[in-house]
Amino acid sequence: MLSGPTHGWNHDAQFVIRLPERWNGGLVVTGAPGTRKQYSLDPLISDWVLAKGYAFASTDKGNSGPDFSTDGDRPGDAIAEWHRRTTQLARAARAVAEQTYGHAPRRTYMTGISNGGYLTRWQLENYPELYDGGVDWEGALWTPEGPNLFTYLPTGVAHQAGRATHDDMIAAGYAPGTEFLWPYHEAVYWGLTQKVYRAEFDPSYDPDCPGASAGSTTAEILAPCASDASYDYAARPRSVHRAVERISLTGRIGKPMITLHGDLDALLPIATASDVYADMIANRHRARLHRSYTIEGGTHVDGLYDTHPDRLRPILPCYRTAFGALTDWVERHAAPPAGGTVAKPASGDVVNSCSLR
């Protein structure tokens, strides 16, 4: 599957590079969240960093849309391409900046949301020489034996089908207090997410349910296949675990990184993602390079704040504070506050402000 015919370009990967008139010498690189287009972070990151004088580069990672798994020849190839395309973009954007402004970027930062957060982690583990630091906003975690999406999403799908209890959900990692978000995730996220990633790593599990192609209407595409409620990753062949291992994280970051994750994330529960990754970093003796902040009241999708303003808070203001903390850390050697929980304020403008202290 090609990246897509956006603008009529049937390229195998698409990207956007934005250059400010008044450059501050910095470059921000990202990969799209989910399986979205290269423009998906314009309103959240691009416009904001451009206004601060940074050059900005984003890629669709080489395959987009819910049938991304059709790209590649073997399980895991599509996601492995995300790594390659992001690395290529970082190098290309640095070259473009040098051609435009007469010198290479003085600082390059990697960042991203969800799958973009995963790429931030992967890039700082595997190509730290390209970057000066990164901000990871609720990155996905892949490890060969778990946790990963296949160790908890099937429980969510089984709960949707009436085959898993509330206690099963909590045991799988879904945080107590997220129950009010479960109906939305049942309707929109859990079923689709599980089957499209299962199609990428384990296409032989249910050949009659090939990812998003298993539906022709929006409701059918979003819904899980009946077999997904019984998916048991631990019991799947070693070949499936090896495919996941190809793209897994290790925690061996080589540059400073700040992680943000909401305690009410019901798509990538913090207990199965960022909490585990922080331990992985510590086990690699890299904790000095990492700060992890749990955003009280934060969930995976900031847009849900509009529906539940009494229960949620947007993470975007905290992300912007964290980006400033990262640049101070890298450029002024001012270490960020100790990691921990960022309490939801009882008053004030949570839409436009956030303190990490």
C-alpha positions as CSV (number, residue, x, y, z in Angstrom):
1,M,0.0,0.0,0.0
2,L,1.4,3.3,-1.0
3,S,1.4,6.3,1.3
4,G,-1.6,7.6,-0.6
5,P,-2.5,9.9,-3.6
6,T,-2.6,13.1,-1.6
7,H,-2.1,16.0,-4.1
8,G,-2.0,13.3,-6.8
9,W,1.4,12.2,-5.6
10,N,1.6,8.4,-5.5
11,H,4.8,8.4,-3.4
12,D,5.7,5.7,-1.0
13,A,6.0,8.3,1.8
14,Q,4.8,11.9,2.1
15,F,6.0,14.7,4.3
16,V,5.8,18.4,4.9
17,I,8.6,20.7,5.9
18,R,7.7,24.2,7.1
19,L,10.2,27.0,7.4
20,P,9.7,30.2,9.3
21,E,10.8,33.6,8.0
22,R,12.7,34.3,11.2
23,W,14.5,31.1,12.1
24,N,15.7,30.5,15.7
25,G,18.1,27.8,14.5
26,G,16.0,24.9,15.7
27,L,14.2,22.0,14.0
28,V,11.2,20.0,15.3
29,V,10.6,16.5,13.7
30,T,7.6,14.3,14.1
31,G,5.6,11.4,12.7
32,A,1.9,11.5,12.4
33,P,-0.2,10.0,15.2
34,G,-2.3,6.9,14.5
35,T,-2.1,6.2,10.8
36,R,-2.9,9.7,9.7
37,K,-1.4,12.2,7.2
38,Q,1.6,14.4,7.5
39,Y,-0.6,17.4,8.2
40,S,-2.3,16.0,11.2
41,L,-0.2,17.8,13.7
42,D,-0.4,21.3,12.1
43,P,-2.9,22.7,14.7
44,L,-1.3,21.1,17.7
45,I,2.5,21.4,17.1
46,S,3.4,22.9,13.7
47,D,1.7,26.3,14.0
48,W,2.9,26.7,17.6
49,V,6.6,25.9,17.0
50,L,6.7,27.9,13.8
51,A,5.5,30.9,15.7
52,K,8.5,30.4,18.0
53,G,10.9,30.3,15.1
54,Y,11.5,26.6,14.7
55,A,11.5,24.8,11.4
56,F,9.1,21.8,11.4
57,A,9.0,18.5,9.5
58,S,6.3,15.8,9.7
59,T,5.8,12.5,7.8
60,D,2.9,10.2,7.3
61,K,5.5,7.4,8.1
62,G,5.2,5.7,4.7
63,N,1.7,4.2,5.0
64,S,-1.5,5.7,6.2
65,G,-5.1,4.7,6.7
66,P,-6.5,1.7,8.6
67,D,-5.3,-0.8,6.0
68,F,-1.7,0.2,6.5
69,S,-0.8,-3.4,7.1
70,T,-1.0,-4.1,3.4
71,D,2.3,-2.3,2.9
72,G,5.3,-4.6,3.1
73,D,6.1,-8.2,2.5
74,R,6.1,-9.7,6.0
75,P,4.6,-9.0,9.3
76,G,5.9,-5.9,10.9
77,D,7.2,-4.4,7.7
78,A,4.8,-1.5,7.7
79,I,5.7,-0.3,11.1
80,A,9.4,-0.9,10.5
81,E,9.0,1.6,7.6
82,W,7.8,4.2,10.1
83,H,11.3,4.2,11.6
84,R,13.1,4.5,8.3
85,R,10.9,7.3,7.0
86,T,11.2,9.3,10.1
87,T,15.0,9.0,10.1
88,Q,15.1,10.0,6.4
89,L,12.9,13.0,7.1
90,A,15.1,14.2,10.0
91,R,18.2,14.1,7.7
92,A,16.4,15.6,4.8
93,A,14.9,18.4,6.9
94,R,18.3,19.3,8.3
95,A,19.7,19.5,4.8
96,V,16.8,21.7,3.7
97,A,17.3,24.1,6.6
98,E,21.0,24.4,5.8
99,Q,20.2,25.1,2.1
100,T,17.7,27.7,3.1
101,Y,19.4,29.5,6.0
102,G,23.0,28.9,5.2
103,H,23.8,26.6,8.2
104,A,22.6,23.4,9.7
105,P,20.1,23.5,12.7
106,R,21.8,24.2,16.0
107,R,19.2,22.0,17.7
108,T,17.0,19.2,16.5
109,Y,14.1,17.9,18.6
110,M,12.0,14.8,18.0
111,T,8.5,14.7,19.3
112,G,5.1,13.1,18.7
113,I,1.7,12.0,20.0
114,S,0.7,8.3,20.4
115,N,2.4,6.5,17.5
116,G,4.5,9.7,17.1
117,G,5.4,9.3,20.8
118,Y,6.4,5.8,20.1
119,L,8.6,7.1,17.2
120,T,10.1,9.6,19.5
121,R,11.2,6.8,21.9
122,W,12.5,4.7,19.0
123,Q,14.4,7.5,17.4
124,L,16.1,8.5,20.6
125,E,17.0,4.8,21.2
126,N,18.3,4.1,17.8
127,Y,19.5,7.4,16.2
128,P,20.3,9.7,19.2
129,E,23.0,11.4,17.2
130,L,20.3,13.0,15.0
131,Y,18.6,14.8,17.9
132,D,19.2,16.9,21.0
133,G,16.1,15.6,22.9
134,G,12.5,14.7,22.6
135,V,9.0,15.1,24.0
136,D,7.0,11.9,24.0
137,W,3.2,12.5,24.4
138,E,1.5,9.2,25.4
139,G,3.6,7.0,23.1
140,A,2.6,3.5,22.4
141,L,4.7,0.7,23.9
142,W,5.7,-2.4,22.0
143,T,7.6,-5.2,23.8
144,P,7.8,-8.8,22.4
145,E,6.3,-10.5,25.4
146,G,4.2,-7.7,26.6
147,P,2.9,-5.3,27.6
148,N,1.8,-4.2,24.1
149,L,-1.6,-3.5,22.4
150,F,-2.3,-7.3,22.2
151,T,-2.1,-7.8,26.0
152,Y,-5.0,-5.5,26.9
153,L,-7.0,-4.5,23.8
154,P,-8.6,-8.0,23.5
155,T,-9.9,-7.6,27.0
156,G,-11.6,-4.3,26.0
157,V,-13.1,-6.0,23.0
158,A,-14.2,-9.0,25.1
159,H,-15.8,-6.5,27.5
160,Q,-17.6,-4.9,24.6
161,A,-18.9,-8.3,23.6
162,G,-20.1,-9.1,27.2
163,R,-17.4,-11.7,27.7
164,A,-15.1,-9.8,30.1
165,T,-15.9,-8.4,33.6
166,H,-15.1,-5.1,35.1
167,D,-12.5,-6.9,37.2
168,D,-11.0,-8.3,34.0
169,M,-10.6,-4.8,32.6
170,I,-8.8,-3.5,35.7
171,A,-6.5,-6.5,35.7
172,A,-5.7,-5.9,32.0
173,G,-4.5,-2.4,32.9
174,Y,-7.5,-0.1,32.3
175,A,-7.4,2.4,35.1
176,P,-10.2,2.6,37.7
177,G,-12.0,5.9,37.0
178,T,-11.9,5.5,33.2
179,E,-15.2,3.6,33.1
180,F,-17.1,6.6,31.8
181,L,-14.8,6.6,28.7
182,W,-15.3,2.9,27.9
183,P,-18.5,3.3,25.8
184,Y,-16.8,5.8,23.5
185,H,-13.7,3.6,23.1
186,E,-15.9,0.6,22.4
187,A,-17.6,2.5,19.6
188,V,-14.6,4.1,18.1
189,Y,-11.2,2.7,19.1
190,W,-10.8,-0.7,20.7
191,G,-12.2,-2.9,17.9
192,L,-10.6,-1.0,15.0
193,T,-7.2,-0.6,16.8
194,Q,-6.9,-4.3,17.6
195,K,-7.9,-5.7,14.2
196,V,-5.7,-3.3,12.2
197,Y,-2.6,-4.1,14.2
198,R,-3.4,-7.8,14.4
199,A,-3.5,-7.7,10.6
200,E,0.0,-6.2,10.6
201,F,1.6,-8.7,13.0
202,D,-0.6,-11.8,12.9
203,P,-2.4,-11.9,9.5
204,S,-3.0,-15.7,9.8
205,Y,-5.1,-15.5,12.9
206,D,-8.4,-14.8,11.1
207,P,-7.9,-14.5,7.3
208,D,-11.6,-13.7,7.0
209,C,-11.0,-10.5,9.1
210,P,-8.2,-8.7,7.3
211,G,-8.0,-5.5,9.3
212,A,-10.2,-2.6,8.3
213,S,-11.0,-4.3,5.0
214,A,-13.3,-6.5,7.1
215,G,-16.0,-3.8,6.8
216,S,-17.6,-1.8,4.1
217,T,-19.5,0.8,6.3
218,T,-18.0,3.0,8.9
219,A,-19.7,1.0,11.7
220,E,-18.3,-2.3,10.3
221,I,-14.8,-0.8,10.0
222,L,-14.8,0.5,13.5
223,A,-16.3,-2.7,15.0
224,P,-14.1,-5.6,16.1
225,C,-14.3,-9.0,14.4
226,A,-16.0,-11.6,16.5
227,S,-12.7,-13.5,16.8
228,D,-10.9,-10.6,18.4
229,A,-12.6,-11.1,21.7
230,S,-10.8,-14.5,22.0
231,Y,-7.4,-13.3,20.9
232,D,-4.6,-14.6,23.1
233,Y,-1.3,-13.1,22.3
234,A,0.7,-15.3,24.7
235,A,-0.6,-18.4,22.9
236,R,0.2,-17.1,19.3
237,P,3.1,-18.6,17.4
238,R,6.7,-17.4,18.0
239,S,6.7,-15.9,14.6
240,V,4.1,-13.3,15.8
241,H,6.2,-12.4,18.8
242,R,9.3,-12.1,16.6
243,A,7.4,-9.7,14.3
244,V,6.6,-7.6,17.3
245,E,10.2,-7.9,18.5
246,R,11.4,-6.3,15.3
247,I,9.8,-3.0,16.2
248,S,9.9,-3.2,20.0
249,L,11.4,-0.6,22.3
250,T,14.3,-1.2,24.8
251,G,14.4,1.9,27.0
252,R,18.0,2.6,25.8
253,I,17.5,6.3,25.0
254,G,20.5,8.4,24.2
255,K,19.3,11.9,24.6
256,P,17.0,13.8,27.1
257,M,13.4,12.9,26.8
258,I,10.2,14.1,28.6
259,T,7.1,11.8,28.7
260,L,3.6,12.9,29.3
261,H,0.7,10.5,29.8
262,G,-2.8,11.0,31.1
263,D,-3.9,8.8,34.1
264,L,-7.4,8.4,32.4
265,D,-6.0,7.2,29.0
266,A,-8.5,4.4,28.0
267,L,-6.8,3.6,24.7
268,L,-3.1,3.2,25.8
269,P,-3.5,2.8,29.6
270,I,-0.6,4.4,31.4
271,A,0.0,1.2,33.5
272,T,0.7,-0.8,30.3
273,A,2.6,2.0,28.4
274,S,4.5,4.9,29.9
275,D,4.8,3.5,33.5
276,V,6.4,0.4,32.1
277,Y,8.6,2.4,29.7
278,A,9.9,4.6,32.5
279,D,11.0,1.4,34.3
280,M,12.7,0.1,31.1
281,I,14.7,3.3,30.9
282,A,15.7,3.1,34.5
283,N,16.7,-0.5,34.0
284,R,19.0,0.6,31.2
285,H,20.5,3.1,33.6
286,R,19.2,6.1,31.6
287,A,16.9,7.6,34.2
288,R,19.1,10.7,34.3
289,L,17.9,11.4,30.7
290,H,14.2,11.0,31.4
291,R,11.4,12.8,33.1
292,S,7.9,11.2,33.1
293,Y,4.8,13.2,34.1
294,T,1.4,11.6,34.8
295,I,-1.3,14.2,33.9
296,E,-4.2,13.9,36.3
297,G,-7.4,14.0,34.3
298,G,-5.7,13.6,31.0
299,T,-6.9,11.1,28.4
300,H,-5.7,9.9,25.0
301,V,-7.8,12.4,23.0
302,D,-7.9,16.0,24.2
303,G,-11.1,16.5,22.2
304,L,-13.0,14.5,24.8
305,Y,-12.4,17.4,27.3
306,D,-15.3,19.2,25.5
307,T,-17.6,16.4,26.4
308,H,-16.4,15.9,30.0
309,P,-15.0,19.2,31.2
310,D,-15.8,18.3,34.8
311,R,-13.7,15.1,34.7
312,L,-10.9,15.7,32.1
313,R,-8.2,18.2,31.3
314,P,-6.4,18.7,28.0
315,I,-2.8,17.6,27.8
316,L,-1.8,20.1,25.1
317,P,-1.0,22.9,27.6
318,C,1.2,20.5,29.5
319,Y,2.9,19.4,26.3
320,R,3.8,23.0,25.5
321,T,5.2,23.5,29.0
322,A,7.2,20.3,28.6
323,F,8.6,21.4,25.3
324,G,9.9,24.5,26.9
325,A,11.3,22.5,29.8
326,L,13.1,20.2,27.4
327,T,14.7,23.1,25.5
328,D,15.8,24.7,28.8
329,W,17.2,21.3,29.8
330,V,19.2,20.9,26.6
331,E,20.2,24.5,25.9
332,R,20.5,26.0,29.4
333,H,21.3,22.8,31.5
334,A,18.2,23.6,33.6
335,A,16.9,20.2,34.6
336,P,13.1,19.9,34.6
337,P,11.1,19.3,37.8
338,A,11.2,15.8,39.1
339,G,8.8,13.4,37.4
340,G,5.5,12.5,39.1
341,T,1.9,13.4,38.9
342,V,0.8,16.8,37.6
343,A,-2.4,17.4,39.7
344,K,-5.5,18.7,38.0
345,P,-6.0,22.2,39.3
346,A,-9.3,23.0,41.1
347,S,-9.5,26.3,39.3
348,G,-7.7,28.3,36.6
349,D,-7.5,28.0,32.8
350,V,-6.6,24.4,32.2
351,V,-7.1,24.9,28.4
352,N,-4.3,27.4,28.2
353,S,-1.9,26.7,31.1
354,C,-0.1,23.9,32.9
355,S,2.7,23.8,35.4
356,L,4.8,20.6,35.7
357,R,5.7,21.5,39.3
